[in-house]
Amino acid sequence: MIGTCGSDAKVEMITNLGVHHPINYNKQDYPTAVKEIFPDGVDIVLNSLGGDTIKKDLDLLRTGGRVIGFGAASLSQRGFFNSIGLIPKVLSMVTINSISLLMETKSLCGVNMKRIGDERPEILREVLLAVMDLFESGDCYSHLSQTFDWKDTNKAHLAMEQRKTTGKVVLQIIKDDNDNENENNNNNNNNNDESEAIANENENENENENENENENDG
């Protein structure tokens, strides 16, 4: 297994997680490094970056190989000048040579879990159940990177865009004293409303009984 990352700290981390050949793409040209490790090419590349890395990864495949694209993190840079710099990356993605894929027996597969969930939910369910079985057996586990208060969602997104995360990012919902006080007030108001409704109902029943008694007396 080959894993690419952008810092020595991340190289150490993915090595500890079981990656056999970690590559720091800020120090090495990763396509060259991969070809040195596997001169005949690789079978599968999982690509979450998009942009010009798609063509690079296709070039790393051997016959029958596949690139699985499931993200476009390289296109998430903000700012006007950064946006201009993204144009070549976007063009690289939309100018993939389908004839070359055919002749070399390679494939590019895109994965959008939301689209699958919307249109083919049975497939998503089957796959997720299989993944959960792997977690229950201990064969898979999640690496927790950072935890943010849900009110700091923007900071969580920024950390991901700046590639400062190394695993799962968790948004934590913590109720403060004001939230608890508001909830108690709402509960009290609801209880008062229910009590008032019951009282009104009892009054109506009493009035009906009195009317019935008066009619009987008449």
Disulfide bonds with the S-S distance in Angstrom:
none
